[in-house]
Amino acid sequence: MVERMCHVCRTMRPKSALIRVVRTPDGAFCVDAVGKIDGRGCYVCREGDCVAKGVKSRYLNRAFKCVVEQEVYQEVVRYAGEQ
Ligand SMILES: [Zn+2]
């Protein structure tokens, strides 16, 4: 089973338990619902507090070392709420 680390709580989890945000080669950010989009990815737990904590601490900014737009965070929150 492929495991990845949640960037917020630093726990290794199966990919299915995580939400992946990816920076595509053209510099855009999006939630990778299928887990197959090319680019550098960053993971956060689907369940629990990690999404809320991560949004608060701007975890994507730290992960990608740049300013990630609020809309991307909102997309993660929305996606987490749908699961
Ligand atoms: Zn986590």
PDB file of the backbone (N, CA, C, O) and the ligand in Angstrom, with CONECT records:
HET     ZN  A 101       1
ATOM      1  N   MET A   1       0.846  -1.200   0.000  1.00  0.00           N
ATOM      2  CA  MET A   1       0.000   0.000   0.000  1.00  0.00           C
ATOM      3  C   MET A   1       0.884   1.253   0.000  1.00  0.00           C
ATOM      4  O   MET A   1       1.862   1.349   0.741  1.00  0.00           O
ATOM      5  N   VAL A   2       0.522   2.170  -0.821  1.00  0.00           N
ATOM      6  CA  VAL A   2       1.322   3.390  -0.918  1.00  0.00           C
ATOM      7  C   VAL A   2       0.913   4.350   0.200  1.00  0.00           C
ATOM      8  O   VAL A   2      -0.258   4.701   0.340  1.00  0.00           O
ATOM      9  N   GLU A   3       1.887   4.760   0.980  1.00  0.00           N
ATOM     10  CA  GLU A   3       1.595   5.705   2.047  1.00  0.00           C
ATOM     11  C   GLU A   3       2.286   7.035   1.788  1.00  0.00           C
ATOM     12  O   GLU A   3       3.374   7.109   1.218  1.00  0.00           O
ATOM     13  N   ARG A   4       1.611   8.065   2.229  1.00  0.00           N
ATOM     14  CA  ARG A   4       2.162   9.406   2.125  1.00  0.00           C
ATOM     15  C   ARG A   4       1.974  10.102   3.467  1.00  0.00           C
ATOM     16  O   ARG A   4       1.171   9.669   4.294  1.00  0.00           O
ATOM     17  N   MET A   5       2.718  11.181   3.677  1.00  0.00           N
ATOM     18  CA  MET A   5       2.651  11.862   4.952  1.00  0.00           C
ATOM     19  C   MET A   5       1.737  13.077   4.904  1.00  0.00           C
ATOM     20  O   MET A   5       1.826  13.912   4.003  1.00  0.00           O
ATOM     21  N   CYS A   6       0.860  13.153   5.891  1.00  0.00           N
ATOM     22  CA  CYS A   6       0.057  14.366   6.049  1.00  0.00           C
ATOM     23  C   CYS A   6       0.997  15.504   6.429  1.00  0.00           C
ATOM     24  O   CYS A   6       1.799  15.381   7.354  1.00  0.00           O
ATOM     25  N   HIS A   7       0.887  16.605   5.707  1.00  0.00           N
ATOM     26  CA  HIS A   7       1.813  17.709   5.952  1.00  0.00           C
ATOM     27  C   HIS A   7       1.506  18.426   7.269  1.00  0.00           C
ATOM     28  O   HIS A   7       2.352  19.150   7.795  1.00  0.00           O
ATOM     29  N   VAL A   8       0.303  18.226   7.798  1.00  0.00           N
ATOM     30  CA  VAL A   8      -0.104  18.939   9.016  1.00  0.00           C
ATOM     31  C   VAL A   8       0.284  18.147  10.271  1.00  0.00           C
ATOM     32  O   VAL A   8       0.932  18.688  11.167  1.00  0.00           O
ATOM     33  N   CYS A   9      -0.108  16.872  10.340  1.00  0.00           N
ATOM     34  CA  CYS A   9       0.179  16.097  11.561  1.00  0.00           C
ATOM     35  C   CYS A   9       1.381  15.176  11.394  1.00  0.00           C
ATOM     36  O   CYS A   9       1.792  14.524  12.353  1.00  0.00           O
ATOM     37  N   ARG A  10       1.946  15.112  10.205  1.00  0.00           N
ATOM     38  CA  ARG A  10       3.163  14.327   9.950  1.00  0.00           C
ATOM     39  C   ARG A  10       2.968  12.835  10.186  1.00  0.00           C
ATOM     40  O   ARG A  10       3.900  12.131  10.574  1.00  0.00           O
ATOM     41  N   THR A  11       1.755  12.363   9.948  1.00  0.00           N
ATOM     42  CA  THR A  11       1.471  10.943  10.082  1.00  0.00           C
ATOM     43  C   THR A  11       1.442  10.309   8.700  1.00  0.00           C
ATOM     44  O   THR A  11       0.920  10.889   7.747  1.00  0.00           O
ATOM     45  N   MET A  12       2.009   9.110   8.601  1.00  0.00           N
ATOM     46  CA  MET A  12       1.941   8.377   7.347  1.00  0.00           C
ATOM     47  C   MET A  12       0.581   7.701   7.240  1.00  0.00           C
ATOM     48  O   MET A  12       0.128   7.048   8.179  1.00  0.00           O
ATOM     49  N   ARG A  13      -0.060   7.860   6.101  1.00  0.00           N
ATOM     50  CA  ARG A  13      -1.376   7.242   5.893  1.00  0.00           C
ATOM     51  C   ARG A  13      -1.468   6.747   4.453  1.00  0.00           C
ATOM     52  O   ARG A  13      -0.752   7.223   3.572  1.00  0.00           O
ATOM     53  N   PRO A  14      -2.372   5.773   4.228  1.00  0.00           N
ATOM     54  CA  PRO A  14      -2.600   5.372   2.836  1.00  0.00           C
ATOM     55  C   PRO A  14      -3.136   6.564   2.044  1.00  0.00           C
ATOM     56  O   PRO A  14      -3.836   7.420   2.585  1.00  0.00           O
ATOM     57  N   LYS A  15      -2.802   6.606   0.778  1.00  0.00           N
ATOM     58  CA  LYS A  15      -3.200   7.751  -0.053  1.00  0.00           C
ATOM     59  C   LYS A  15      -4.702   7.993  -0.028  1.00  0.00           C
ATOM     60  O   LYS A  15      -5.162   9.130  -0.139  1.00  0.00           O
ATOM     61  N   SER A  16      -5.467   6.902   0.121  1.00  0.00           N
ATOM     62  CA  SER A  16      -6.923   7.043   0.107  1.00  0.00           C
ATOM     63  C   SER A  16      -7.444   7.818   1.321  1.00  0.00           C
ATOM     64  O   SER A  16      -8.573   8.309   1.303  1.00  0.00           O
ATOM     65  N   ALA A  17      -6.636   7.929   2.367  1.00  0.00           N
ATOM     66  CA  ALA A  17      -7.058   8.642   3.575  1.00  0.00           C
ATOM     67  C   ALA A  17      -6.623  10.096   3.551  1.00  0.00           C
ATOM     68  O   ALA A  17      -6.816  10.835   4.516  1.00  0.00           O
ATOM     69  N   LEU A  18      -6.030  10.494   2.428  1.00  0.00           N
ATOM     70  CA  LEU A  18      -5.455  11.842   2.333  1.00  0.00           C
ATOM     71  C   LEU A  18      -6.056  12.615   1.158  1.00  0.00           C
ATOM     72  O   LEU A  18      -6.547  12.034   0.190  1.00  0.00           O
ATOM     73  N   ILE A  19      -6.002  13.920   1.276  1.00  0.00           N
ATOM     74  CA  ILE A  19      -6.374  14.780   0.147  1.00  0.00           C
ATOM     75  C   ILE A  19      -5.080  15.326  -0.443  1.00  0.00           C
ATOM     76  O   ILE A  19      -4.238  15.874   0.267  1.00  0.00           O
ATOM     77  N   ARG A  20      -4.942  15.168  -1.734  1.00  0.00           N
ATOM     78  CA  ARG A  20      -3.727  15.640  -2.401  1.00  0.00           C
ATOM     79  C   ARG A  20      -3.989  16.963  -3.105  1.00  0.00           C
ATOM     80  O   ARG A  20      -4.939  17.097  -3.876  1.00  0.00           O
ATOM     81  N   VAL A  21      -3.143  17.921  -2.828  1.00  0.00           N
ATOM     82  CA  VAL A  21      -3.144  19.155  -3.619  1.00  0.00           C
ATOM     83  C   VAL A  21      -1.885  19.122  -4.466  1.00  0.00           C
ATOM     84  O   VAL A  21      -0.804  18.798  -3.974  1.00  0.00           O
ATOM     85  N   VAL A  22      -2.026  19.451  -5.709  1.00  0.00           N
ATOM     86  CA  VAL A  22      -0.892  19.357  -6.615  1.00  0.00           C
ATOM     87  C   VAL A  22      -0.623  20.714  -7.281  1.00  0.00           C
ATOM     88  O   VAL A  22      -1.536  21.472  -7.606  1.00  0.00           O
ATOM     89  N   ARG A  23       0.669  20.977  -7.465  1.00  0.00           N
ATOM     90  CA  ARG A  23       1.065  22.123  -8.292  1.00  0.00           C
ATOM     91  C   ARG A  23       1.416  21.582  -9.658  1.00  0.00           C
ATOM     92  O   ARG A  23       2.365  20.815  -9.817  1.00  0.00           O
ATOM     93  N   THR A  24       0.657  21.982 -10.617  1.00  0.00           N
ATOM     94  CA  THR A  24       0.861  21.479 -11.967  1.00  0.00           C
ATOM     95  C   THR A  24       2.073  22.166 -12.590  1.00  0.00           C
ATOM     96  O   THR A  24       2.513  23.210 -12.108  1.00  0.00           O
ATOM     97  N   PRO A  25       2.612  21.585 -13.656  1.00  0.00           N
ATOM     98  CA  PRO A  25       3.805  22.171 -14.275  1.00  0.00           C
ATOM     99  C   PRO A  25       3.631  23.628 -14.698  1.00  0.00           C
ATOM    100  O   PRO A  25       4.614  24.360 -14.807  1.00  0.00           O
ATOM    101  N   ASP A  26       2.389  24.057 -14.938  1.00  0.00           N
ATOM    102  CA  ASP A  26       2.205  25.473 -15.309  1.00  0.00           C
ATOM    103  C   ASP A  26       1.942  26.369 -14.096  1.00  0.00           C
ATOM    104  O   ASP A  26       1.579  27.536 -14.245  1.00  0.00           O
ATOM    105  N   GLY A  27       2.128  25.809 -12.889  1.00  0.00           N
ATOM    106  CA  GLY A  27       2.097  26.657 -11.703  1.00  0.00           C
ATOM    107  C   GLY A  27       0.745  26.844 -11.054  1.00  0.00           C
ATOM    108  O   GLY A  27       0.609  27.647 -10.130  1.00  0.00           O
ATOM    109  N   ALA A  28      -0.262  26.118 -11.520  1.00  0.00           N
ATOM    110  CA  ALA A  28      -1.583  26.224 -10.906  1.00  0.00           C
ATOM    111  C   ALA A  28      -1.706  25.184  -9.790  1.00  0.00           C
ATOM    112  O   ALA A  28      -1.027  24.157  -9.801  1.00  0.00           O
ATOM    113  N   PHE A  29      -2.583  25.471  -8.830  1.00  0.00           N
ATOM    114  CA  PHE A  29      -2.820  24.529  -7.737  1.00  0.00           C
ATOM    115  C   PHE A  29      -4.219  23.973  -7.857  1.00  0.00           C
ATOM    116  O   PHE A  29      -5.156  24.697  -8.193  1.00  0.00           O
ATOM    117  N   CYS A  30      -4.365  22.688  -7.585  1.00  0.00           N
ATOM    118  CA  CYS A  30      -5.714  22.136  -7.554  1.00  0.00           C
ATOM    119  C   CYS A  30      -5.759  20.892  -6.682  1.00  0.00           C
ATOM    120  O   CYS A  30      -4.736  20.258  -6.426  1.00  0.00           O
ATOM    121  N   VAL A  31      -6.962  20.553  -6.229  1.00  0.00           N
ATOM    122  CA  VAL A  31      -7.164  19.310  -5.492  1.00  0.00           C
ATOM    123  C   VAL A  31      -7.183  18.180  -6.510  1.00  0.00           C
ATOM    124  O   VAL A  31      -7.911  18.224  -7.502  1.00  0.00           O
ATOM    125  N   ASP A  32      -6.371  17.176  -6.245  1.00  0.00           N
ATOM    126  CA  ASP A  32      -6.250  16.048  -7.156  1.00  0.00           C
ATOM    127  C   ASP A  32      -7.184  14.923  -6.699  1.00  0.00           C
ATOM    128  O   ASP A  32      -6.809  14.079  -5.885  1.00  0.00           O
ATOM    129  N   ALA A  33      -8.379  14.928  -7.229  1.00  0.00           N
ATOM    130  CA  ALA A  33      -9.398  13.964  -6.784  1.00  0.00           C
ATOM    131  C   ALA A  33      -9.079  12.549  -7.247  1.00  0.00           C
ATOM    132  O   ALA A  33      -9.479  11.588  -6.590  1.00  0.00           O
ATOM    133  N   VAL A  34      -8.377  12.398  -8.349  1.00  0.00           N
ATOM    134  CA  VAL A  34      -8.101  11.056  -8.874  1.00  0.00           C
ATOM    135  C   VAL A  34      -6.708  10.548  -8.495  1.00  0.00           C
ATOM    136  O   VAL A  34      -6.403   9.370  -8.683  1.00  0.00           O
ATOM    137  N   GLY A  35      -5.869  11.432  -7.962  1.00  0.00           N
ATOM    138  CA  GLY A  35      -4.531  11.011  -7.533  1.00  0.00           C
ATOM    139  C   GLY A  35      -3.572  10.764  -8.671  1.00  0.00           C
ATOM    140  O   GLY A  35      -2.570  10.069  -8.505  1.00  0.00           O
ATOM    141  N   LYS A  36      -3.870  11.325  -9.822  1.00  0.00           N
ATOM    142  CA  LYS A  36      -3.030  11.025 -10.987  1.00  0.00           C
ATOM    143  C   LYS A  36      -2.546  12.269 -11.730  1.00  0.00           C
ATOM    144  O   LYS A  36      -1.935  12.162 -12.793  1.00  0.00           O
ATOM    145  N   ILE A  37      -2.816  13.428 -11.182  1.00  0.00           N
ATOM    146  CA  ILE A  37      -2.374  14.645 -11.856  1.00  0.00           C
ATOM    147  C   ILE A  37      -0.863  14.795 -11.680  1.00  0.00           C
ATOM    148  O   ILE A  37      -0.332  14.607 -10.585  1.00  0.00           O
ATOM    149  N   ASP A  38      -0.190  15.130 -12.755  1.00  0.00           N
ATOM    150  CA  ASP A  38       1.258  15.328 -12.704  1.00  0.00           C
ATOM    151  C   ASP A  38       1.599  16.558 -11.890  1.00  0.00           C
ATOM    152  O   ASP A  38       0.865  17.547 -11.878  1.00  0.00           O
ATOM    153  N   GLY A  39       2.714  16.474 -11.221  1.00  0.00           N
ATOM    154  CA  GLY A  39       3.187  17.649 -10.509  1.00  0.00           C
ATOM    155  C   GLY A  39       3.537  17.296  -9.085  1.00  0.00           C
ATOM    156  O   GLY A  39       3.357  16.160  -8.647  1.00  0.00           O
ATOM    157  N   ARG A  40       4.040  18.285  -8.365  1.00  0.00           N
ATOM    158  CA  ARG A  40       4.446  18.065  -6.990  1.00  0.00           C
ATOM    159  C   ARG A  40       3.210  18.100  -6.114  1.00  0.00           C
ATOM    160  O   ARG A  40       2.395  19.017  -6.219  1.00  0.00           O
ATOM    161  N   GLY A  41       3.067  17.104  -5.248  1.00  0.00           N
ATOM    162  CA  GLY A  41       1.881  17.008  -4.422  1.00  0.00           C
ATOM    163  C   GLY A  41       2.145  17.274  -2.953  1.00  0.00           C
ATOM    164  O   GLY A  41       3.273  17.163  -2.474  1.00  0.00           O
ATOM    165  N   CYS A  42       1.086  17.625  -2.253  1.00  0.00           N
ATOM    166  CA  CYS A  42       1.132  17.822  -0.816  1.00  0.00           C
ATOM    167  C   CYS A  42      -0.142  17.200  -0.238  1.00  0.00           C
ATOM    168  O   CYS A  42      -1.224  17.365  -0.802  1.00  0.00           O
ATOM    169  N   TYR A  43      -0.016  16.495   0.871  1.00  0.00           N
ATOM    170  CA  TYR A  43      -1.136  15.715   1.380  1.00  0.00           C
ATOM    171  C   TYR A  43      -1.609  16.223   2.731  1.00  0.00           C
ATOM    172  O   TYR A  43      -0.836  16.761   3.524  1.00  0.00           O
ATOM    173  N   VAL A  44      -2.918  16.034   2.973  1.00  0.00           N
ATOM    174  CA  VAL A  44      -3.489  16.338   4.280  1.00  0.00           C
ATOM    175  C   VAL A  44      -4.567  15.287   4.570  1.00  0.00           C
ATOM    176  O   VAL A  44      -5.234  14.808   3.653  1.00  0.00           O
ATOM    177  N   CYS A  45      -4.734  14.932   5.852  1.00  0.00           N
ATOM    178  CA  CYS A  45      -5.738  13.931   6.221  1.00  0.00           C
ATOM    179  C   CYS A  45      -7.131  14.399   5.807  1.00  0.00           C
ATOM    180  O   CYS A  45      -7.484  15.565   5.982  1.00  0.00           O
ATOM    181  N   ARG A  46      -7.909  13.478   5.260  1.00  0.00           N
ATOM    182  CA  ARG A  46      -9.300  13.773   4.927  1.00  0.00           C
ATOM    183  C   ARG A  46     -10.126  14.026   6.177  1.00  0.00           C
ATOM    184  O   ARG A  46     -10.958  14.931   6.230  1.00  0.00           O
ATOM    185  N   GLU A  47      -9.865  13.184   7.194  1.00  0.00           N
ATOM    186  CA  GLU A  47     -10.699  13.226   8.399  1.00  0.00           C
ATOM    187  C   GLU A  47      -9.940  13.873   9.547  1.00  0.00           C
ATOM    188  O   GLU A  47      -8.714  13.981   9.523  1.00  0.00           O
ATOM    189  N   GLY A  48     -10.692  14.298  10.545  1.00  0.00           N
ATOM    190  CA  GLY A  48     -10.072  14.905  11.715  1.00  0.00           C
ATOM    191  C   GLY A  48      -9.842  16.391  11.509  1.00  0.00           C
ATOM    192  O   GLY A  48     -10.476  17.032  10.671  1.00  0.00           O
ATOM    193  N   ASP A  49      -8.921  16.916  12.292  1.00  0.00           N
ATOM    194  CA  ASP A  49      -8.734  18.372  12.353  1.00  0.00           C
ATOM    195  C   ASP A  49      -7.724  18.908  11.360  1.00  0.00           C
ATOM    196  O   ASP A  49      -7.530  20.120  11.264  1.00  0.00           O
ATOM    197  N   CYS A  50      -7.076  18.019  10.618  1.00  0.00           N
ATOM    198  CA  CYS A  50      -5.925  18.474   9.843  1.00  0.00           C
ATOM    199  C   CYS A  50      -6.283  19.514   8.793  1.00  0.00           C
ATOM    200  O   CYS A  50      -5.508  20.445   8.570  1.00  0.00           O
ATOM    201  N   VAL A  51      -7.424  19.386   8.146  1.00  0.00           N
ATOM    202  CA  VAL A  51      -7.799  20.378   7.139  1.00  0.00           C
ATOM    203  C   VAL A  51      -7.982  21.743   7.812  1.00  0.00           C
ATOM    204  O   VAL A  51      -7.447  22.752   7.351  1.00  0.00           O
ATOM    205  N   ALA A  52      -8.745  21.757   8.911  1.00  0.00           N
ATOM    206  CA  ALA A  52      -8.988  23.024   9.599  1.00  0.00           C
ATOM    207  C   ALA A  52      -7.687  23.633  10.121  1.00  0.00           C
ATOM    208  O   ALA A  52      -7.436  24.828   9.968  1.00  0.00           O
ATOM    209  N   LYS A  53      -6.874  22.791  10.736  1.00  0.00           N
ATOM    210  CA  LYS A  53      -5.583  23.277  11.251  1.00  0.00           C
ATOM    211  C   LYS A  53      -4.687  23.746  10.122  1.00  0.00           C
ATOM    212  O   LYS A  53      -4.008  24.767  10.226  1.00  0.00           O
ATOM    213  N   GLY A  54      -4.700  22.983   9.045  1.00  0.00           N
ATOM    214  CA  GLY A  54      -3.841  23.299   7.922  1.00  0.00           C
ATOM    215  C   GLY A  54      -4.216  24.605   7.250  1.00  0.00           C
ATOM    216  O   GLY A  54      -3.350  25.374   6.833  1.00  0.00           O
ATOM    217  N   VAL A  55      -5.521  24.851   7.148  1.00  0.00           N
ATOM    218  CA  VAL A  55      -5.973  26.101   6.541  1.00  0.00           C
ATOM    219  C   VAL A  55      -5.518  27.269   7.410  1.00  0.00           C
ATOM    220  O   VAL A  55      -5.036  28.288   6.915  1.00  0.00           O
ATOM    221  N   LYS A  56      -5.685  27.092   8.719  1.00  0.00           N
ATOM    222  CA  LYS A  56      -5.291  28.141   9.666  1.00  0.00           C
ATOM    223  C   LYS A  56      -3.808  28.458   9.567  1.00  0.00           C
ATOM    224  O   LYS A  56      -3.404  29.621   9.588  1.00  0.00           O
ATOM    225  N   SER A  57      -3.003  27.406   9.459  1.00  0.00           N
ATOM    226  CA  SER A  57      -1.551  27.602   9.453  1.00  0.00           C
ATOM    227  C   SER A  57      -1.006  27.770   8.040  1.00  0.00           C
ATOM    228  O   SER A  57       0.204  27.890   7.843  1.00  0.00           O
ATOM    229  N   ARG A  58      -1.921  27.779   7.042  1.00  0.00           N
ATOM    230  CA  ARG A  58      -1.493  27.939   5.648  1.00  0.00           C
ATOM    231  C   ARG A  58      -0.466  26.870   5.269  1.00  0.00           C
ATOM    232  O   ARG A  58       0.634  27.174   4.807  1.00  0.00           O
ATOM    233  N   TYR A  59      -0.856  25.618   5.478  1.00  0.00           N
ATOM    234  CA  TYR A  59       0.105  24.538   5.276  1.00  0.00           C
ATOM    235  C   TYR A  59       0.615  24.453   3.848  1.00  0.00           C
ATOM    236  O   TYR A  59       1.741  24.016   3.610  1.00  0.00           O
ATOM    237  N   LEU A  60      -0.209  24.869   2.901  1.00  0.00           N
ATOM    238  CA  LEU A  60       0.232  24.778   1.497  1.00  0.00           C
ATOM    239  C   LEU A  60       1.344  25.791   1.205  1.00  0.00           C
ATOM    240  O   LEU A  60       2.256  25.525   0.422  1.00  0.00           O
ATOM    241  N   ASN A  61       1.247  26.955   1.852  1.00  0.00           N
ATOM    242  CA  ASN A  61       2.312  27.938   1.647  1.00  0.00           C
ATOM    243  C   ASN A  61       3.655  27.370   2.082  1.00  0.00           C
ATOM    244  O   ASN A  61       4.677  27.561   1.422  1.00  0.00           O
ATOM    245  N   ARG A  62       3.627  26.658   3.224  1.00  0.00           N
ATOM    246  CA  ARG A  62       4.869  26.066   3.727  1.00  0.00           C
ATOM    247  C   ARG A  62       5.318  24.911   2.848  1.00  0.00           C
ATOM    248  O   ARG A  62       6.507  24.748   2.572  1.00  0.00           O
ATOM    249  N   ALA A  63       4.357  24.119   2.414  1.00  0.00           N
ATOM    250  CA  ALA A  63       4.711  22.949   1.616  1.00  0.00           C
ATOM    251  C   ALA A  63       5.315  23.337   0.268  1.00  0.00           C
ATOM    252  O   ALA A  63       6.284  22.734  -0.193  1.00  0.00           O
ATOM    253  N   PHE A  64       4.721  24.355  -0.352  1.00  0.00           N
ATOM    254  CA  PHE A  64       5.171  24.726  -1.695  1.00  0.00           C
ATOM    255  C   PHE A  64       6.093  25.940  -1.688  1.00  0.00           C
ATOM    256  O   PHE A  64       6.593  26.367  -2.729  1.00  0.00           O
ATOM    257  N   LYS A  65       6.308  26.488  -0.492  1.00  0.00           N
ATOM    258  CA  LYS A  65       7.204  27.642  -0.325  1.00  0.00           C
ATOM    259  C   LYS A  65       6.820  28.809  -1.231  1.00  0.00           C
ATOM    260  O   LYS A  65       7.664  29.443  -1.864  1.00  0.00           O
ATOM    261  N   CYS A  66       5.518  29.066  -1.266  1.00  0.00           N
ATOM    262  CA  CYS A  66       5.030  30.224  -1.989  1.00  0.00           C
ATOM    263  C   CYS A  66       3.623  30.523  -1.467  1.00  0.00           C
ATOM    264  O   CYS A  66       3.065  29.747  -0.691  1.00  0.00           O
ATOM    265  N   VAL A  67       3.065  31.634  -1.889  1.00  0.00           N
ATOM    266  CA  VAL A  67       1.734  32.000  -1.414  1.00  0.00           C
ATOM    267  C   VAL A  67       0.683  31.293  -2.275  1.00  0.00           C
ATOM    268  O   VAL A  67       0.582  31.522  -3.480  1.00  0.00           O
ATOM    269  N   VAL A  68      -0.081  30.441  -1.630  1.00  0.00           N
ATOM    270  CA  VAL A  68      -1.155  29.714  -2.320  1.00  0.00           C
ATOM    271  C   VAL A  68      -2.462  30.460  -2.054  1.00  0.00           C
ATOM    272  O   VAL A  68      -2.760  30.824  -0.916  1.00  0.00           O
ATOM    273  N   GLU A  69      -3.218  30.675  -3.091  1.00  0.00           N
ATOM    274  CA  GLU A  69      -4.425  31.493  -2.971  1.00  0.00           C
ATOM    275  C   GLU A  69      -5.478  30.855  -2.073  1.00  0.00           C
ATOM    276  O   GLU A  69      -5.590  29.633  -1.981  1.00  0.00           O
ATOM    277  N   GLN A  70      -6.233  31.708  -1.427  1.00  0.00           N
ATOM    278  CA  GLN A  70      -7.297  31.292  -0.520  1.00  0.00           C
ATOM    279  C   GLN A  70      -8.264  30.318  -1.196  1.00  0.00           C
ATOM    280  O   GLN A  70      -8.767  29.391  -0.560  1.00  0.00           O
ATOM    281  N   GLU A  71      -8.512  30.531  -2.456  1.00  0.00           N
ATOM    282  CA  GLU A  71      -9.446  29.657  -3.193  1.00  0.00           C
ATOM    283  C   GLU A  71      -9.028  28.193  -3.155  1.00  0.00           C
ATOM    284  O   GLU A  71      -9.869  27.295  -3.114  1.00  0.00           O
ATOM    285  N   VAL A  72      -7.726  27.966  -3.170  1.00  0.00           N
ATOM    286  CA  VAL A  72      -7.238  26.587  -3.150  1.00  0.00           C
ATOM    287  C   VAL A  72      -7.545  25.950  -1.795  1.00  0.00           C
ATOM    288  O   VAL A  72      -7.941  24.787  -1.715  1.00  0.00           O
ATOM    289  N   TYR A  73      -7.355  26.739  -0.728  1.00  0.00           N
ATOM    290  CA  TYR A  73      -7.712  26.235   0.606  1.00  0.00           C
ATOM    291  C   TYR A  73      -9.205  25.929   0.683  1.00  0.00           C
ATOM    292  O   TYR A  73      -9.619  24.917   1.249  1.00  0.00           O
ATOM    293  N   GLN A  74      -9.990  26.809   0.112  1.00  0.00           N
ATOM    294  CA  GLN A  74     -11.437  26.598   0.128  1.00  0.00           C
ATOM    295  C   GLN A  74     -11.817  25.338  -0.632  1.00  0.00           C
ATOM    296  O   GLN A  74     -12.751  24.629  -0.258  1.00  0.00           O
ATOM    297  N   GLU A  75     -11.085  25.070  -1.698  1.00  0.00           N
ATOM    298  CA  GLU A  75     -11.336  23.864  -2.468  1.00  0.00           C
ATOM    299  C   GLU A  75     -11.042  22.612  -1.628  1.00  0.00           C
ATOM    300  O   GLU A  75     -11.780  21.628  -1.689  1.00  0.00           O
ATOM    301  N   VAL A  76      -9.966  22.659  -0.852  1.00  0.00           N
ATOM    302  CA  VAL A  76      -9.625  21.534   0.017  1.00  0.00           C
ATOM    303  C   VAL A  76     -10.722  21.326   1.067  1.00  0.00           C
ATOM    304  O   VAL A  76     -11.142  20.197   1.323  1.00  0.00           O
ATOM    305  N   VAL A  77     -11.176  22.421   1.667  1.00  0.00           N
ATOM    306  CA  VAL A  77     -12.228  22.338   2.691  1.00  0.00           C
ATOM    307  C   VAL A  77     -13.498  21.758   2.089  1.00  0.00           C
ATOM    308  O   VAL A  77     -14.156  20.906   2.687  1.00  0.00           O
ATOM    309  N   ARG A  78     -13.826  22.232   0.901  1.00  0.00           N
ATOM    310  CA  ARG A  78     -15.040  21.759   0.229  1.00  0.00           C
ATOM    311  C   ARG A  78     -14.917  20.265  -0.091  1.00  0.00           C
ATOM    312  O   ARG A  78     -15.851  19.489   0.111  1.00  0.00           O
ATOM    313  N   TYR A  79     -13.772  19.898  -0.580  1.00  0.00           N
ATOM    314  CA  TYR A  79     -13.536  18.511  -0.944  1.00  0.00           C
ATOM    315  C   TYR A  79     -13.593  17.607   0.283  1.00  0.00           C
ATOM    316  O   TYR A  79     -14.165  16.518   0.227  1.00  0.00           O
ATOM    317  N   ALA A  80     -13.005  18.050   1.385  1.00  0.00           N
ATOM    318  CA  ALA A  80     -13.029  17.271   2.628  1.00  0.00           C
ATOM    319  C   ALA A  80     -14.461  17.092   3.110  1.00  0.00           C
ATOM    320  O   ALA A  80     -14.818  16.032   3.624  1.00  0.00           O
ATOM    321  N   GLY A  81     -15.277  18.120   2.946  1.00  0.00           N
ATOM    322  CA  GLY A  81     -16.659  18.062   3.401  1.00  0.00           C
ATOM    323  C   GLY A  81     -17.512  17.118   2.590  1.00  0.00           C
ATOM    324  O   GLY A  81     -18.546  16.645   3.060  1.00  0.00           O
ATOM    325  N   GLU A  82     -17.083  16.841   1.370  1.00  0.00           N
ATOM    326  CA  GLU A  82     -17.878  15.972   0.490  1.00  0.00           C
ATOM    327  C   GLU A  82     -17.643  14.495   0.752  1.00  0.00           C
ATOM    328  O   GLU A  82     -18.434  13.647   0.340  1.00  0.00           O
ATOM    329  N   GLN A  83     -16.559  14.196   1.434  1.00  0.00           N
ATOM    330  CA  GLN A  83     -16.185  12.779   1.580  1.00  0.00           C
ATOM    331  C   GLN A  83     -16.961  12.103   2.700  1.00  0.00           C
ATOM    332  O   GLN A  83     -16.767  10.914   2.955  1.00  0.00           O
TER     333      GLN A  83
HETATM  334 ZN    ZN A 101      -3.035  14.811   9.344  1.00  0.00          ZN2+
END
